Amino acid sequence: MTCKDCGKSINPRQYIASKESLGVTLCERHTKLIKKVILDNDTPIEAIHLFYALRDAGVHPMLEWWDGKKSVDIAISRVKLNIEIDQNYNMITHEQAINDLEDAMHSFKNGFTTIRIPHLAIKYYLDETVENVLGIISGLKANIKAI
C-alpha cells in the first residue's frame, strides 16, 4: 500500500484511516494536507476523488486553484480547463444560475473553459467521468494552443 500522492509506503492503519475519511489511499502527511484543503475551501470529497483519478490517468490537475476571482475545485492549466463539482445542482436558484453564468463569463474572458460536474456523476460513475474529462481535454488540445 502506497500513498497516491508521494508513493511512500503506508501501514495498514493509515490505509484504513485515509480510505475511511477521504476515500483515497494517502500517507499521514498528505491526509492532513487534503483535510486542510477541504476545511479551508469547503472542497467536495468528490473533487478529491476526481483529482486523484485524473492524476492516475496521466493528467496534471491542480486542486483548489485560484482563478483571480475565486478558488476552482480542479484546474488543468495546460488546456485552460476549470472543473467545478456541483453539489446542489438539483436545488439551484435563479440567483445561483446567474452567478454561475457570470463565473463562466469571467473564465471565458481569461481564456478558460469551465465545466460543472454533478457530484453524483463522480460518486457513482468515476471511471466514465474521467473518460469524459479526458475527451474534453483532448478536444481542447486540438482547438487551442496548449501551454
C-alpha positions as CSV (number, residue, x, y, z in Angstrom):
1,M,0.0,0.0,0.0
2,T,1.4,3.3,-1.1
3,C,0.3,6.9,-0.9
4,K,-1.4,8.1,-4.1
5,D,0.4,11.5,-3.7
6,C,4.0,10.7,-2.9
7,G,4.3,7.0,-3.4
8,K,5.5,6.4,0.1
9,S,4.7,3.1,1.7
10,I,1.9,3.3,4.3
11,N,0.9,1.0,7.1
12,P,-2.5,-0.7,7.3
13,R,-3.7,1.6,10.0
14,Q,-3.1,4.7,7.9
15,Y,-4.5,3.0,4.8
16,I,-7.8,2.4,6.6
17,A,-7.8,5.9,8.1
18,S,-7.3,7.6,4.8
19,K,-9.7,5.4,2.9
20,E,-12.5,5.9,5.5
21,S,-12.1,9.6,5.8
22,L,-11.2,10.6,2.2
23,G,-11.8,7.5,0.0
24,V,-8.2,7.7,-1.2
25,T,-5.1,6.0,-0.1
26,L,-2.8,8.6,1.4
27,C,0.1,8.8,3.9
28,E,-0.5,10.6,7.1
29,R,1.1,13.9,5.8
30,H,-1.0,14.0,2.7
31,T,-4.2,13.0,4.6
32,K,-3.6,16.0,6.8
33,L,-2.9,18.3,3.8
34,I,-6.0,17.2,1.9
35,K,-8.2,17.6,5.1
36,K,-6.8,21.1,5.5
37,V,-7.7,21.9,1.8
38,I,-11.2,20.6,2.4
39,L,-11.7,22.7,5.6
40,D,-10.2,25.8,4.2
41,N,-12.1,25.8,0.8
42,D,-15.1,23.7,1.5
43,T,-13.9,21.3,-1.2
44,P,-16.3,18.5,-2.0
45,I,-14.9,15.0,-1.3
46,E,-15.8,14.1,-4.9
47,A,-13.3,16.7,-6.1
48,I,-10.6,14.8,-4.2
49,H,-11.7,11.6,-5.9
50,L,-11.7,13.1,-9.3
51,F,-8.4,14.9,-8.7
52,Y,-6.6,11.6,-7.9
53,A,-8.4,9.7,-10.6
54,L,-7.2,12.3,-13.2
55,R,-3.7,12.0,-11.8
56,D,-3.9,8.2,-12.2
57,A,-4.9,8.8,-15.8
58,G,-1.8,10.9,-16.5
59,V,-3.3,14.4,-16.3
60,H,-1.7,17.1,-14.1
61,P,-4.6,18.7,-12.3
62,M,-4.4,21.3,-9.6
63,L,-6.7,21.2,-6.6
64,E,-8.3,24.4,-5.4
65,W,-6.6,26.7,-7.9
66,W,-7.2,30.5,-7.6
67,D,-8.5,31.9,-11.0
68,G,-8.2,35.5,-10.0
69,K,-11.8,35.7,-8.7
70,K,-12.4,32.5,-6.7
71,S,-11.0,29.1,-6.0
72,V,-11.7,26.5,-8.6
73,D,-12.2,22.9,-7.4
74,I,-9.9,21.4,-10.1
75,A,-7.9,23.2,-12.8
76,I,-5.9,21.8,-15.7
77,S,-3.9,24.7,-16.8
78,R,-2.2,23.2,-19.8
79,V,-5.6,23.3,-21.7
80,K,-7.1,26.1,-19.6
81,L,-9.9,23.9,-18.1
82,N,-11.6,24.6,-14.8
83,I,-13.7,21.9,-13.2
84,E,-16.3,22.7,-10.6
85,I,-18.1,20.0,-8.7
86,D,-21.7,20.8,-8.4
87,Q,-23.1,19.5,-5.1
88,N,-26.6,21.1,-5.1
89,Y,-27.4,21.1,-8.8
90,N,-31.0,20.0,-8.2
91,M,-31.7,22.9,-5.9
92,I,-30.3,25.8,-8.0
93,T,-31.9,29.2,-7.5
94,H,-32.1,31.8,-10.2
95,E,-29.5,33.9,-8.3
96,Q,-27.1,30.9,-8.3
97,A,-27.8,30.3,-12.0
98,I,-26.8,33.9,-12.9
99,N,-23.8,33.8,-10.6
100,D,-22.7,30.6,-12.4
101,L,-23.1,32.2,-15.8
102,E,-21.1,35.3,-14.6
103,D,-18.4,32.9,-13.4
104,A,-18.3,31.2,-16.7
105,M,-18.1,34.5,-18.5
106,H,-15.1,35.5,-16.3
107,S,-13.4,32.3,-17.1
108,F,-14.0,32.6,-20.9
109,K,-12.7,36.2,-20.8
110,N,-9.5,34.8,-19.4
111,G,-9.3,32.0,-22.0
112,F,-10.5,29.3,-19.7
113,T,-13.3,26.8,-20.2
114,T,-15.3,25.9,-17.0
115,I,-17.3,22.7,-16.7
116,R,-19.6,21.8,-13.9
117,I,-19.8,18.1,-13.0
118,P,-22.6,16.9,-10.7
119,H,-21.1,15.2,-7.6
120,L,-23.3,12.1,-8.3
121,A,-21.5,11.5,-11.6
122,I,-18.2,11.2,-9.7
123,K,-19.7,9.3,-6.8
124,Y,-21.3,6.6,-9.0
125,Y,-19.6,6.9,-12.4
126,L,-16.0,7.9,-11.6
127,D,-14.4,6.0,-14.5
128,E,-16.9,7.3,-17.0
129,T,-16.5,10.9,-15.7
130,V,-12.7,10.6,-16.1
131,E,-13.1,9.3,-19.6
132,N,-15.3,12.3,-20.5
133,V,-12.9,14.8,-18.9
134,L,-10.1,13.2,-20.9
135,G,-12.2,13.6,-24.0
136,I,-12.8,17.3,-23.2
137,I,-9.0,17.7,-22.6
138,S,-8.3,16.1,-25.9
139,G,-10.8,18.4,-27.7
140,L,-9.3,21.5,-26.0
141,K,-5.8,20.4,-27.0
142,A,-6.9,20.1,-30.6
143,N,-8.6,23.5,-30.6
144,I,-6.3,25.7,-28.6
145,K,-2.6,26.0,-28.3
146,A,-1.5,24.1,-25.2
147,I,0.7,26.0,-22.8
